[in-house]
Amino acid sequence: MTGSSPGGLLAVHAHPDDETLATGALLATWAAAGLPVTVVTCTRGELGEVIGPVLAHLEGDGPALAAHRERELAAALAALGVTDHVFLDTVAQVTGRDPASSGASAVRFTDSGMAWAGVAQAGRLEDLPEGAFVAVPLEDAASRLARVLRDRRPAVVATYEPGGAYGHPDHVRAHEVTARAVALAADSEWDPEAGPSHAVAAVLWAVRGEGSLRAAYRELAATSHLSARDPHLSFPSPDGPVPSVAVPDAEVDLTVDVRPVLARVAAALRAHATQVQGVTTAWSEGDAPGAPGDVVGSYALSNDIIAPVLGVEEYRFAPGAAGDGVAWPTGVRRVA
């Protein structure tokens, strides 16, 4: 690996497509500012459902789907302007080896799968697949990520909130691994062979203000052209249960204006064709910022429920890492 200059961003995600769905505007904004951006992906999404008949043959064929989703991820990152990507299982576990080498690790972290545990809430499968990321020892996965942090030396790290957005086991584990890796990377007594210690200035958790999200659901329901275009898609209930990504609006600490990078985010969503369908955009690049709940586009996943692309991405600061001294790029705003 080669070191990056100060001011970098590193995002940690469980599967290909999560980087765009959860943090796409943040990544694109950071890259557009000419600052270093790294995406770390923990698995290749081997157990993902596949949308549409053209690619349906990939579902259930873990190796084939993984290879295809690697290509989708590469295309999505290119659309976002991200040039530095790492699969976590390619990082060396032991000291004294090159963490960037794809041959550095003999293991392969795989998609753990999920089972719906209720509306907007996922849980673990009873029988985990071989190599399931949730079964990887925390210290193993975290030590690999800590080595990446010490090498890239980002100012900001972004990942899921503790509930993993909607409870997906791999998302929750990625949150846990990130938290532990940030602590290890900052510990001057941990693994000197992994490079000098590095303290991250800000850890961001991707969230949605609940009021903003419900307002977006109401706006979607009033947009008749979406259902006319894709009659098999349905709308989320503005008054129904919301996933763990939704937090009280007052707990949002930072926002990212989506509009200047909307075309990049939409292109990245379309790149994940096995996972994302019905991508639309309602605004052009350069439009003035609006309220957090404003809808600027939409998409659907394999559940066939239309989801909003909001005018802003929203984040919380992890405790103890609130970004003091970070020079946020234009389009990223701390909430007073």
C-alpha positions as CSV (number, residue, x, y, z in Angstrom):
1,M,0.0,0.0,0.0
2,T,1.0,3.6,-0.5
3,G,0.3,6.3,2.0
4,S,-2.3,9.1,1.4
5,S,-2.0,12.8,2.2
6,P,-3.9,14.3,5.1
7,G,-7.6,15.0,4.7
8,G,-8.6,11.6,3.3
9,L,-11.8,9.7,3.7
10,L,-12.1,6.0,4.2
11,A,-15.5,4.2,4.1
12,V,-16.1,0.7,5.4
13,H,-19.0,-1.4,3.9
14,A,-20.2,-4.9,4.0
15,H,-21.1,-5.6,0.4
16,P,-20.8,-4.1,-3.1
17,D,-23.6,-1.5,-3.5
18,D,-23.6,-0.5,0.2
19,E,-20.9,2.2,-0.6
20,T,-23.3,3.9,-3.0
21,L,-26.6,3.3,-1.1
22,A,-25.3,4.6,2.2
23,T,-22.4,7.0,1.5
24,G,-22.5,7.7,-2.3
25,A,-22.7,11.5,-2.1
26,L,-20.1,11.7,0.6
27,L,-17.7,9.6,-1.5
28,A,-18.4,11.6,-4.7
29,T,-18.1,14.9,-2.9
30,W,-14.8,14.0,-1.3
31,A,-13.4,12.7,-4.6
32,A,-14.6,15.8,-6.5
33,A,-12.7,18.0,-4.1
34,G,-9.5,16.2,-5.1
35,L,-9.0,14.6,-1.7
36,P,-8.0,10.9,-1.1
37,V,-10.9,8.5,-0.9
38,T,-10.6,4.8,0.0
39,V,-13.5,2.2,0.1
40,V,-13.0,-1.0,2.1
41,T,-15.5,-3.8,1.3
42,C,-15.8,-6.7,3.7
43,T,-17.5,-9.3,1.4
44,R,-18.4,-9.7,-2.3
45,G,-22.1,-10.2,-1.7
46,E,-22.3,-13.8,-2.6
47,L,-25.8,-14.4,-1.2
48,G,-27.5,-11.3,-2.6
49,E,-30.8,-11.6,-4.4
50,V,-30.6,-10.8,-8.1
51,I,-33.0,-8.5,-9.9
52,G,-34.4,-9.3,-13.3
53,P,-34.4,-12.3,-15.6
54,V,-31.2,-11.3,-17.5
55,L,-28.9,-11.9,-14.5
56,A,-31.2,-14.3,-12.6
57,H,-28.8,-17.3,-13.3
58,L,-26.3,-15.7,-11.0
59,E,-28.5,-16.0,-7.9
60,G,-27.4,-19.0,-5.8
61,D,-24.1,-19.3,-7.6
62,G,-21.9,-17.6,-5.0
63,P,-18.6,-17.5,-7.0
64,A,-20.3,-16.3,-10.2
65,L,-22.3,-13.7,-8.4
66,A,-19.3,-12.5,-6.4
67,A,-17.2,-12.1,-9.6
68,H,-20.1,-10.2,-11.3
69,R,-20.6,-7.9,-8.2
70,E,-16.9,-7.2,-8.2
71,R,-17.3,-5.8,-11.7
72,E,-20.4,-3.8,-10.7
73,L,-18.5,-2.4,-7.7
74,A,-15.6,-1.3,-9.9
75,A,-18.0,0.5,-12.3
76,A,-19.8,2.2,-9.4
77,L,-16.6,3.4,-7.8
78,A,-15.5,4.8,-11.1
79,A,-18.8,6.7,-11.4
80,L,-18.3,8.1,-7.9
81,G,-14.7,9.1,-8.7
82,V,-13.1,6.7,-6.2
83,T,-9.8,5.1,-7.4
84,D,-8.7,3.3,-4.2
85,H,-10.5,0.1,-3.2
86,V,-9.6,-2.7,-0.8
87,F,-11.4,-6.0,-0.1
88,L,-10.8,-6.6,3.6
89,D,-9.9,-10.3,3.3
90,T,-6.9,-9.4,1.0
91,V,-5.2,-7.5,3.8
92,A,-2.5,-9.4,5.6
93,Q,-3.4,-10.6,9.1
94,V,0.2,-11.1,10.2
95,T,2.9,-8.5,10.5
96,G,5.8,-8.2,8.1
97,R,3.7,-8.7,4.9
98,D,2.4,-6.4,2.2
99,P,-1.3,-5.7,3.1
100,A,-2.1,-4.7,-0.4
101,S,-1.2,-8.0,-2.0
102,S,-4.2,-10.0,-3.1
103,G,-2.3,-13.1,-2.1
104,A,-1.6,-11.9,1.4
105,S,-4.6,-13.7,2.9
106,A,-5.5,-17.3,2.6
107,V,-9.1,-16.8,3.9
108,R,-12.1,-15.3,2.1
109,F,-14.7,-13.4,3.9
110,T,-18.1,-14.2,2.5
111,D,-21.6,-12.7,2.6
112,S,-23.3,-14.0,5.8
113,G,-26.8,-13.7,4.4
114,M,-29.8,-12.5,6.4
115,A,-33.3,-13.4,7.4
116,W,-36.1,-10.9,7.9
117,A,-37.0,-10.6,11.5
118,G,-39.8,-8.1,11.1
119,V,-40.7,-5.0,9.0
120,A,-37.5,-3.1,8.2
121,Q,-35.5,-5.4,10.5
122,A,-33.1,-8.2,9.4
123,G,-31.4,-10.9,11.5
124,R,-28.9,-13.8,11.2
125,L,-29.4,-17.0,9.3
126,E,-29.5,-20.1,11.5
127,D,-27.0,-21.8,9.3
128,L,-24.1,-19.6,8.3
129,P,-22.2,-20.2,5.0
130,E,-18.5,-21.1,5.1
131,G,-16.4,-18.0,5.7
132,A,-19.4,-15.9,6.8
133,F,-18.1,-12.4,7.8
134,V,-20.1,-12.4,11.0
135,A,-18.2,-15.5,12.2
136,V,-14.8,-14.0,11.5
137,P,-13.1,-13.2,14.8
138,L,-13.4,-9.5,15.6
139,E,-9.7,-9.1,16.2
140,D,-8.8,-10.7,12.9
141,A,-11.0,-8.5,10.8
142,A,-10.3,-5.4,12.9
143,S,-6.5,-5.8,12.7
144,R,-6.7,-6.0,9.0
145,L,-8.7,-2.8,8.8
146,A,-6.4,-1.1,11.3
147,R,-3.5,-1.8,9.0
148,V,-5.3,0.0,6.2
149,L,-6.1,2.9,8.5
150,R,-2.4,3.2,9.4
151,D,-1.4,3.1,5.8
152,R,-4.0,5.4,4.3
153,R,-4.2,7.7,7.4
154,P,-7.6,9.2,6.7
155,A,-9.0,12.1,8.6
156,V,-12.5,10.7,8.4
157,V,-13.9,7.2,8.5
158,A,-17.5,6.5,7.6
159,T,-19.6,3.3,8.1
160,Y,-23.0,2.1,9.4
161,E,-24.6,3.1,12.7
162,P,-24.6,0.4,15.4
163,G,-27.8,-1.2,14.1
164,G,-26.3,-1.7,10.6
165,A,-29.0,0.4,8.9
166,Y,-31.7,-2.2,9.1
167,G,-30.0,-5.0,11.1
168,H,-28.2,-6.9,8.4
169,P,-25.7,-9.0,10.3
170,D,-22.8,-8.1,8.0
171,H,-23.6,-4.4,8.4
172,V,-23.6,-4.7,12.2
173,R,-20.3,-6.6,12.1
174,A,-18.8,-4.0,9.8
175,H,-19.7,-1.3,12.3
176,E,-18.1,-3.4,15.1
177,V,-15.0,-4.1,13.1
178,T,-14.6,-0.4,12.2
179,A,-14.9,0.8,15.8
180,R,-12.3,-1.7,17.0
181,A,-10.0,-1.0,14.1
182,V,-10.1,2.8,14.8
183,A,-9.0,2.0,18.4
184,L,-6.3,-0.3,17.3
185,A,-4.9,2.1,14.7
186,A,-4.6,4.8,17.3
187,D,-2.9,2.6,20.0
188,S,0.8,3.3,19.8
189,E,1.5,0.0,21.6
190,W,-0.4,-2.1,19.0
191,D,1.6,-3.8,16.3
192,P,4.5,-1.4,15.6
193,E,5.2,-3.4,12.4
194,A,1.9,-2.1,11.0
195,G,3.3,1.4,10.9
196,P,3.0,4.5,13.1
197,S,-0.2,4.9,15.1
198,H,-3.0,7.0,13.5
199,A,-5.9,8.7,15.3
200,V,-8.9,9.3,13.1
201,A,-10.4,12.8,13.6
202,A,-14.0,11.9,12.8
203,V,-16.0,8.7,12.6
204,L,-19.3,9.1,10.7
205,W,-22.3,6.9,11.1
206,A,-24.7,7.0,8.1
207,V,-28.2,7.8,9.3
208,R,-31.5,9.3,8.2
209,G,-33.5,11.8,10.2
210,E,-36.8,10.1,10.9
211,G,-38.8,13.2,10.1
212,S,-36.9,13.7,6.9
213,L,-37.3,10.1,5.9
214,R,-41.1,10.1,6.5
215,A,-41.5,13.3,4.6
216,A,-39.7,11.7,1.7
217,Y,-42.0,8.7,1.9
218,R,-45.0,11.0,1.7
219,E,-43.5,12.9,-1.3
220,L,-42.9,9.6,-3.1
221,A,-46.4,8.4,-2.6
222,A,-47.6,11.6,-4.2
223,T,-45.4,11.1,-7.3
224,S,-47.7,9.2,-9.6
225,H,-45.3,8.9,-12.5
226,L,-43.0,6.5,-10.6
227,S,-45.7,3.9,-10.1
228,A,-46.9,4.4,-13.7
229,R,-43.4,3.8,-15.0
230,D,-42.8,0.6,-12.9
231,P,-46.3,-0.8,-11.9
232,H,-44.7,-3.7,-10.1
233,L,-43.1,-1.3,-7.6
234,S,-44.8,-0.2,-4.5
235,F,-44.4,2.7,-2.0
236,P,-43.2,2.6,1.6
237,S,-45.7,3.6,4.2
238,P,-45.0,7.1,5.7
239,D,-46.5,5.9,9.0
240,G,-45.0,2.4,9.2
241,P,-42.0,1.1,11.0
242,V,-38.6,2.6,10.0
243,P,-35.2,0.8,10.1
244,S,-32.5,1.6,12.6
245,V,-30.9,4.0,10.2
246,A,-33.7,6.5,11.1
247,V,-32.8,8.6,14.1
248,P,-34.5,11.7,15.6
249,D,-33.8,14.7,13.4
250,A,-32.1,16.5,16.2
251,E,-29.4,13.8,16.3
252,V,-28.1,14.4,12.8
253,D,-24.7,16.0,13.1
254,L,-23.6,16.4,9.5
255,T,-25.1,16.7,6.0
256,V,-23.9,16.2,2.5
257,D,-25.6,18.1,-0.4
258,V,-26.5,15.4,-3.0
259,R,-27.5,17.6,-5.9
260,P,-24.0,18.6,-7.1
261,V,-23.1,14.9,-7.4
262,L,-26.5,13.5,-8.2
263,A,-25.5,12.3,-11.7
264,R,-22.5,10.4,-10.2
265,V,-24.6,8.8,-7.5
266,A,-27.3,7.8,-10.0
267,A,-24.7,6.3,-12.3
268,A,-23.2,4.3,-9.4
269,L,-26.6,3.0,-8.5
270,R,-27.3,1.9,-12.0
271,A,-23.9,0.1,-12.1
272,H,-25.2,-2.3,-9.4
273,A,-27.7,-3.8,-11.7
274,T,-28.1,-7.1,-9.8
275,Q,-29.2,-5.2,-6.7
276,V,-30.7,-1.9,-7.8
277,Q,-33.6,-1.1,-10.2
278,G,-35.8,1.7,-11.3
279,V,-33.2,4.5,-10.8
280,T,-34.7,7.9,-11.5
281,T,-33.5,11.5,-10.9
282,A,-35.8,14.4,-10.5
283,W,-33.2,17.2,-10.3
284,S,-30.2,18.4,-12.3
285,E,-26.7,19.0,-11.0
286,G,-26.2,22.4,-9.6
287,D,-29.8,23.0,-8.3
288,A,-30.0,24.9,-5.1
289,P,-30.0,22.9,-1.8
290,G,-33.4,22.2,-0.3
291,A,-34.8,20.7,2.9
292,P,-33.4,17.4,4.1
293,G,-36.5,15.5,3.2
294,D,-36.7,16.7,-0.4
295,V,-36.7,13.9,-2.9
296,V,-34.2,14.3,-5.8
297,G,-34.5,10.8,-7.1
298,S,-35.6,7.2,-6.4
299,Y,-34.7,3.6,-6.8
300,A,-35.8,0.2,-5.6
301,L,-34.0,-2.9,-4.4
302,S,-35.1,-6.6,-4.8
303,N,-38.0,-6.0,-2.4
304,D,-39.7,-3.9,-5.1
305,I,-40.3,-1.0,-2.7
306,I,-39.5,2.5,-4.1
307,A,-36.8,4.2,-1.9
308,P,-36.0,7.9,-2.1
309,V,-32.8,9.6,-3.0
310,L,-32.9,12.5,-0.6
311,G,-31.4,16.0,-1.3
312,V,-28.9,15.4,1.5
313,E,-27.1,12.5,3.1
314,E,-27.1,12.6,6.8
315,Y,-24.6,11.4,9.4
316,R,-24.0,11.2,13.1
317,F,-20.6,11.5,14.8
318,A,-19.4,8.5,16.7
319,P,-18.8,9.3,20.4
320,G,-15.3,10.8,20.9
321,A,-14.6,11.4,17.1
322,A,-16.5,14.6,16.2
323,G,-14.2,15.9,13.6
324,D,-12.6,18.9,15.3
325,G,-10.0,20.3,12.9
326,V,-11.3,18.5,9.8
327,A,-11.4,20.8,6.7
328,W,-14.8,19.6,5.3
329,P,-15.1,19.9,1.5
330,T,-17.7,22.1,-0.1
331,G,-21.1,20.4,0.1
332,V,-20.4,18.8,3.5
333,R,-21.9,20.8,6.4
334,R,-21.8,20.3,10.2
335,V,-25.2,20.9,11.7
336,A,-25.1,23.6,14.4
